[in-house]
Amino acid sequence: MKVLKQHGINVEANKQFCDSCTLGKAHRQSFGTQTTRPSKVGEQTNADVCGPMTETSVGSARYYVCFKDDYSKFLHVLFITTKGGVVNCLRKFLKEVKTAGHVTKVLLSDGSKEFNCEAVEKVLAKNGITHQLTMPYTPEQNGAAEQEIHTTVESARSMLHSSGLPKELWAEACNTAVYILNRTGTTAMEGTMPLELRTGSYATLGHSRVFGT
């Protein structure tokens, strides 16, 4: 203001409103938390794809698909060479859930082509599953799967670095991370682990060993 007045320019800031300045300085509001949650295993499954990885795994995978049950927080990860393998992973996942005695009702995913496609819709329709897509540019709506991918990849990266093993074993490291998370993670019921809610049985980690030994 002082500089403007020195040049003979009068500005009444309290009376002027700049739409462009307001738009340019606008910030997105924080995303609200979900008010209602599923009350049983299978009511809602959150899905997402991670990749491509910088290295191809020893099993020729470049991606992996993450399925997370919203109630139990139980994780499934399936490894694929291309994103076109998502539909086969979905079939395998649904069979495993059905064999475990649960019914999948809703699949929540983003609108990417690997999920928002005719092949996936046919599989879901055949099994009577509702497909919910997040809004464009709103990954927060699928935050459960996004966060698990973040946690799994960070855990796998840490294990590979600590063990000194090559990056080609990233899939094995991710599998190990998920195995541990399913037996130690938090759930909707305090004092229970994801595996316990998923299968009804309690599991220990007494048989586990340090990754890479």
N, C-alpha and C positions, 0 to 999 in steps of 0.2 A: 504494500500500500504506500509506503514512504517513497519508493522509487517512482511509482506512478504519479504521485503528487508533485515530485520534483520535476517531472516532465509536463506538468500542467494537465494531467489526466485525472478527472474526478470519477471515482468509483464508489457507488453505494452498494456494498456487498449485501446488505440486509434486504435490499429490494430487488436484486437480480438473481435469477435462477437459471443455471446453465444445464440444459438437458444432456448435452454431450458429455460434460464433466461428470455428471451423476452416473450416466451409463458406463463411462470409462472406468470409474472407480468402484463400480458395484461388485459385490462379492456374493458368491452363492451361499445361501443359508445352510447351516449344518443339517445333515439328513436325520430325520426323526427315527426313533426306534420302533420296531414292530410291536403293536399293542396286544395282538393275539398270536399264540403259538400252538402248533399241533400238540395233541395230548396223547398220541400213541405212535409207535413205530410205523413208518410207511405213509403217513398222511401227507407228508411233503418231502420230496427229495430235491436237493439243490445240486445242480450239475454245472461243470465248467471244464474247459480244456486248457492245459498248460503246454506251452511250447511255441515254436520249435526250440529245442535245446541246442547249445553250441556244439555238442558232441553227440554222435549217434551211439546209442547204448550197445552193449555186447549182444543184445537181442534184436538189434536193428531198429529200435524205437527212437523217434524224434519228439514224440508228444506223449502226454498221458491224460486220461479222462478221470476227473474226480467226481464221485457221487457221494453226497453227504446227507444222511438222514437228519432232518431238522429237529426231531425230538430227541433221539438218542445220541446224536452227534457222531454216529458210527460212520467210518469212511471206507469207501471202496476206491481203489485206483487200478486202472487198466491201461496198459501201454500200447501205443499204436505207432505205425510208421508214418501215416498221413492222416489228416483230419477226416478223410473219407471213411476211416474205420470207426467213427463215433457210433454209427447205427449198430454195428455188430457188438460193440461194447455195451450199448443200451440193452440189446437182446440178452446178452450174457448176464448183465446185472439184474434184470427183471426176473430171470430164471432163478438166480441165486436167492433173491429176496423171497420169491414164491416158495422155494424149497425150505427156507427158514421159517415159513409159516406166517409171513406178513403180506399185506396187500398195499401196493403202491397206488396212491390216489392222484397225486399232483406232482408234476415235474416242473421245477422252476429253472430256467436257463436264460442266458442273454439271447439276443436276436441274431447271432452270427449264423452263417450259412450251414455250418456243420450240425446245428440243432434245429434251426428254422428251415427245414427242408421237407420234401414230400416223403422221403424214406423214413425219417424219424416220426413224422405225423402218422404214417401208416402203422408203425409198431405201437405207438401210443394208443391209437384208435382201436386196434385189435385187442389191446389189454384194458380198454376202458379207462385210460389215464388222461387227465386234463393237463394240457400243456400251457403253462403260464410263462410269458416272455417279459423281460424287464424293459423299461422304457429306454429309447436310444440315449446313449451317453450318460447312462445312470447305473454304473456298476454297483453302486451301493445297495441296490435292490436285490442283488445276488451276493451280498457281502459275506454270507456264511461260506460259500464255496470259494470266493476270492481269497478270504482270509486263510482258509485251510491250505490252499495252494501256496500261498506266501509262506506259511509256517512250515509246510512239508519241504519246500525247496530250500529254505534257509537251513533246516535241520540236516537235509541231505548234503548240502554244501559243506556244512561244518564237519560232518562225519567223514567225508572224503578228505578234507584238508587235514583233519586230526590223524587219520589212519595212513595218509600218504598214498592212498590207492588212486588209480587213474580215473579221469573224469568219465570214461566209458562205463563205469559202474554206477552212474547216477541213478539208474532205475532201481538197482538193488538197494541203494541208500534211501531212495524215496519209499520203497516197500518197507524197509526197516523202520523209518520214521512213522509211517502210518500204523504199523504193527504196535509200536510203543504208544502212540497217541490214542489208539482204540482201547488201550489198557490203563491209561493214566489220565486221560482228558476229563474235563468237567462235563456234566450233563444237566438236564432240566431238573433232575432229582438229586439233591445234595447227598454226597456220600456214595454215589454210584458211578461206575465207569461206563463208557459207551458200549463196550462188549457185553457188559452185564445186562443193560437194557435191551440190547439187540438179541441176545441168545438166552437170557435168563440164568446164565451161569457165571460164577465169579472166576476170574483168572489171575494168576500171579506172574511175576517176572523173574522168579527164582532161577529159571532155566536160561535166561538171557545172558549174552556175552557181549563184550565190547566190540563194536563194529570193526571189522578188519582183522580180528584175531583168528 
